[in-house]
């Protein structure tokens, strides 16, 4: 198998016999160990839930702490619910963060929608239904970050630090089919398999190839194409059965075919097949284990199975690409 990069997606969900603040501390420990074991990315999800156990609604304030406590892993959000935020504000915050931690800040955009009572408070507006200007808001962030000279001249607007680096941008969706928008905004793409059980049935090899070539023709380098999966990696059969039962309960009696639950060998087999089918070499895993010790064990198993560049290995320092 060619070299595969593995990243992680984290929502902060943990078991109910600890406080939500304890869950935040678990996430910090989880990120630190992922960094040591050679995982490529550590992304936090934004969810506005009516749940006293939720560790956060928006995790943005955790990003600088995670970046400070790790050395190599890229850290970011997957993703910001852009229908409910000012593009100017998002560009300011993430550009500053990207320059405090060069080459390690990721900014993903998601078209999710919280409950209307939360949406009204997030936008400080009264509206009867969600306005869907997601694409326009995302492209505005990209323009503010990538077209500084024109914005300064035409709009007298600056995003400090002026002419500094920008975070890497990621268009999140259930397919790669909106790749023209990603190209327009100079964004990498992530295909989530969480929300559409048929998402892995889409034949998108040719779409990904067109995306990459058209992106390179316009921007001068190849973008990342990433697939995100739900997965639980365990070797203990008893724990695997318990995990499957929990997932069945959450899925109303079934486990979606996109979910990988099993030993490292199963992950190697499934990810190798997806890598060949789609022509991608990076995956993001959402581990739904509820206890940190199990999530940490899963990290160890995956890092060893995929021969990730853990601290102490010959390739322990991940290189940061220089883009034109």
C-alpha positions in Angstrom: 0.0 0.0 0.0 1.3 3.5 -0.8 1.9 5.9 2.0 -1.4 6.8 3.6 -2.0 9.8 5.8 -4.5 9.5 8.6 -6.2 12.4 10.3 -8.8 12.5 13.1 -12.1 14.2 13.6 -13.3 14.9 17.2 -16.7 16.1 18.4 -15.7 15.8 22.1 -18.4 13.2 22.9 -17.5 11.0 25.9 -19.3 8.8 28.4 -21.8 10.3 30.8 -20.1 9.5 34.0 -17.7 12.5 33.7 -18.2 16.2 33.3 -18.1 18.1 30.1 -14.9 19.8 31.2 -13.3 16.5 31.8 -14.2 15.7 28.2 -12.3 18.7 27.0 -9.2 17.6 28.9 -9.6 14.2 27.3 -9.6 15.8 23.9 -6.3 17.6 24.7 -4.7 14.4 25.7 -6.0 12.6 22.6 -4.6 15.3 20.3 -1.2 15.2 22.0 -0.9 11.5 21.5 -2.1 11.7 17.9 0.7 14.2 17.3 3.3 11.9 18.8 2.0 9.0 16.7 2.2 10.7 13.4 -1.4 11.5 12.5 -1.7 14.2 9.9 -4.6 16.3 11.1 -6.7 16.9 14.2 -10.1 18.5 13.4 -12.8 19.7 15.8 -16.4 19.7 14.8 -18.9 22.5 15.6 -22.2 21.3 17.0 -24.8 23.4 18.9 -26.7 20.8 20.9 -29.1 21.1 23.8 -27.0 18.7 25.9 -25.5 19.3 29.3 -22.7 16.9 28.5 -21.5 18.7 25.4 -17.9 19.9 25.8 -18.4 22.8 23.4 -20.7 24.4 20.8 -18.0 26.1 18.8 -14.5 24.7 19.5 -12.6 27.6 18.0 -11.2 28.8 21.3 -9.5 25.4 21.7 -7.5 25.6 18.5 -4.6 27.8 19.8 -4.4 25.6 22.9 -4.2 22.4 20.8 -1.6 24.0 18.5 0.5 25.2 21.4 0.4 21.7 23.0 1.4 19.8 19.8 4.4 20.0 17.5 3.6 18.6 14.1 0.0 17.8 13.6 -2.3 20.2 11.7 -5.2 21.5 13.7 -8.4 23.0 12.6 -12.2 23.1 12.4 -14.3 20.8 10.3 -16.0 22.9 9.9 -17.2 26.4 10.6 -20.9 26.8 10.0 -20.5 29.7 7.6 -24.2 30.5 7.2 -24.0 31.9 10.7 -20.7 33.8 10.8 -19.2 37.0 9.4 -16.6 36.1 6.7 -14.5 39.1 7.8 -14.4 37.8 11.4 -13.6 34.3 10.4 -10.8 35.5 8.1 -9.3 37.7 10.8 -9.3 35.0 13.5 -7.9 32.2 11.3 -5.3 34.3 9.6 -3.9 35.4 12.9 -3.8 31.8 14.1 -2.2 30.6 10.9 0.7 33.1 11.4 1.1 32.2 15.0 1.5 28.5 14.0 2.8 28.6 10.4 1.8 25.6 8.2 -0.4 24.0 10.8 -3.8 25.7 10.8 -6.7 24.2 8.8 -10.0 26.0 8.2 -12.9 23.8 7.0 -16.3 25.0 5.9 -19.6 23.1 6.6 -23.1 23.8 5.5 -24.7 22.6 8.7 -27.6 24.2 10.4 -28.4 24.3 14.1 -31.9 24.6 15.5 -33.6 27.8 14.5 -33.6 29.2 18.1 -29.8 28.9 18.0 -29.4 30.2 14.5 -31.3 33.4 15.4 -28.9 34.0 18.3 -25.8 33.3 16.3 -26.7 35.8 13.6 -28.4 38.3 16.0 -31.2 38.5 13.4 -34.9 37.6 13.3 -35.7 35.4 10.3 -38.4 32.9 9.6 -36.2 30.4 7.8 -32.5 29.8 7.3 -30.9 32.0 4.6 -28.7 29.8 2.5 -25.8 32.0 1.5 -23.2 29.4 2.5 -21.3 29.5 -0.9 -21.1 33.3 -1.0 -19.8 33.5 2.6 -17.2 30.8 2.0 -16.0 32.4 -1.1 -15.8 35.8 0.6 -13.4 34.3 3.3 -11.3 32.8 0.5 -11.2 36.2 -1.3 -10.2 38.1 1.9 -7.3 35.6 2.5 -6.1 35.1 -1.1 -6.7 38.4 -2.8 -5.2 40.9 -0.4 -3.8 43.4 -2.8 -7.1 44.0 -4.6 -9.1 44.0 -1.4 -6.8 46.7 0.1 -6.9 48.8 -3.0 -10.6 48.5 -3.9 -12.2 48.2 -0.4 -9.7 49.7 2.0 -9.8 46.5 4.0 -6.9 44.7 5.6 -6.7 41.3 7.3 -3.8 41.3 9.7 -1.0 40.3 9.7 -1.0 41.9 6.2 0.6 39.7 3.6 1.1 37.0 6.1 0.3 33.3 5.5 -3.2 32.0 5.2 -4.7 28.8 6.7 -5.4 25.9 4.4 -9.0 26.0 3.3 -11.2 22.9 3.0 -14.6 22.5 1.3 -16.5 19.8 3.2 -19.4 17.9 1.6 -20.8 14.4 1.0 -19.2 14.3 -2.5 -16.5 15.9 -4.6 -19.0 17.2 -7.1 -18.9 20.8 -6.2 -15.2 20.9 -7.1 -15.6 24.1 -9.2 -16.4 26.0 -6.1 -13.4 24.6 -4.3 -11.1 25.6 -7.2 -12.5 29.1 -7.3 -11.7 29.5 -3.6 -8.4 27.7 -3.7 -9.7 25.0 -1.3 -8.9 21.4 -0.7 -11.9 19.0 -0.6 -13.2 16.5 2.0 -15.8 13.9 1.3 -17.8 13.0 4.5 -19.4 9.6 4.5 -21.4 10.3 7.7 -24.6 11.9 6.5 -25.3 10.0 3.3 -25.2 6.3 3.5 -25.0 6.1 -0.3 -22.0 8.5 -0.5 -19.5 5.7 -1.2 -21.6 4.5 -4.1 -20.8 7.6 -6.1 -18.2 6.9 -8.8 -16.0 10.0 -8.4 -12.5 8.9 -9.5 -12.8 10.9 -12.7 -14.3 13.9 -10.9 -11.3 13.9 -8.4 -8.9 13.7 -11.3 -10.6 16.7 -13.1 -10.6 18.6 -9.8 -6.9 18.1 -9.3 -5.8 19.0 -12.8 -8.0 22.0 -13.1 -6.9 23.2 -9.7 -3.2 22.8 -10.6 -3.7 24.6 -13.9 -5.2 27.6 -12.0 -3.2 27.6 -8.8 0.0 25.9 -9.6 -0.1 22.9 -7.2 -2.1 19.8 -6.5 -4.9 20.0 -3.9 -5.7 17.5 -1.2 -8.7 15.2 -1.7 -9.6 13.5 1.6 -12.3 11.0 2.6 -13.7 11.0 6.2 -15.0 7.8 7.8 -16.5 6.7 11.0 -14.4 4.0 12.5 -13.5 2.0 15.7 -10.3 0.1 15.7 -10.0 -2.6 18.4 -8.5 -6.0 18.6 -10.4 -7.2 21.7 -13.5 -9.1 20.4 -15.6 -8.3 23.4 -15.0 -4.5 23.0 -15.7 -4.8 19.3 -19.1 -6.4 20.0 -20.0 -3.7 22.5 -19.0 -1.0 20.0 -21.1 -2.6 17.3 -24.1 -2.8 19.6 -23.7 0.8 20.6 -23.5 1.9 16.9 -26.6 -0.2 16.1 -28.5 1.5 18.8 -27.4 4.9 17.5 -28.3 3.8 13.9 -31.8 2.5 14.9 -30.8 -1.1 14.5 -28.2 -1.0 11.8 -24.5 0.0 11.2 -24.1 2.0 8.0 -21.9 0.4 5.4 -19.5 3.4 5.5 -18.5 2.6 9.1 -15.4 0.5 9.8 -15.5 -1.5 13.0 -12.8 -4.0 13.5 -9.1 -4.8 14.0 -6.3 -2.9 12.2 -6.2 -5.5 9.4 -9.8 -4.5 8.5 -8.9 -0.8 8.4 -5.9 -1.6 6.1 -8.1 -3.6 3.8 -11.0 -1.0 3.6 -8.8 2.1 3.3 -6.6 0.4 0.7 -9.7 -0.4 -1.4 -11.0 3.2 -1.0 -7.6 4.6 -1.9 -7.4 2.6 -5.1 -11.0 3.3 -6.0 -10.9 7.1 -5.5 -7.2 7.8 -6.0 -6.8 9.5 -2.6 -4.0 9.0 0.0 -5.4 10.8 3.0 -8.3 9.8 5.3 -9.9 11.3 8.4 -11.2 8.9 11.0 -14.0 9.8 13.4 -13.6 7.4 16.3 -16.9 7.0 18.2 -15.4 5.3 21.2 -16.7 7.0 24.4 -13.8 6.4 26.6 -10.5 8.1 26.1 -8.4 5.0 27.0 -10.1 3.2 24.1 -9.6 6.1 21.7 -5.9 6.2 22.7 -5.6 2.4 22.2 -7.1 2.8 18.8 -4.5 5.5 17.9 -1.7 3.1 18.8 -3.1 0.3 16.6 -3.7 2.5 13.6 -0.4 4.3 13.8 1.4 0.9 13.9 -0.7 -0.7 11.2 -0.3 2.2 8.7 3.3 2.9 9.7 2.7 6.5 10.5 5.7 8.8 11.2 5.6 8.5 15.0 8.1 10.4 17.1 11.4 8.5 17.0 10.9 7.1 13.5 13.1 8.0 10.6 10.5 10.3 9.1 9.3 11.8 12.4 9.0 15.3 11.1 6.2 15.9 8.7 7.2 18.3 5.9 5.1 21.4 5.3 4.5 21.9 1.5 5.3 25.2 0.0 2.5 26.3 -2.3 2.9 28.8 -5.1 
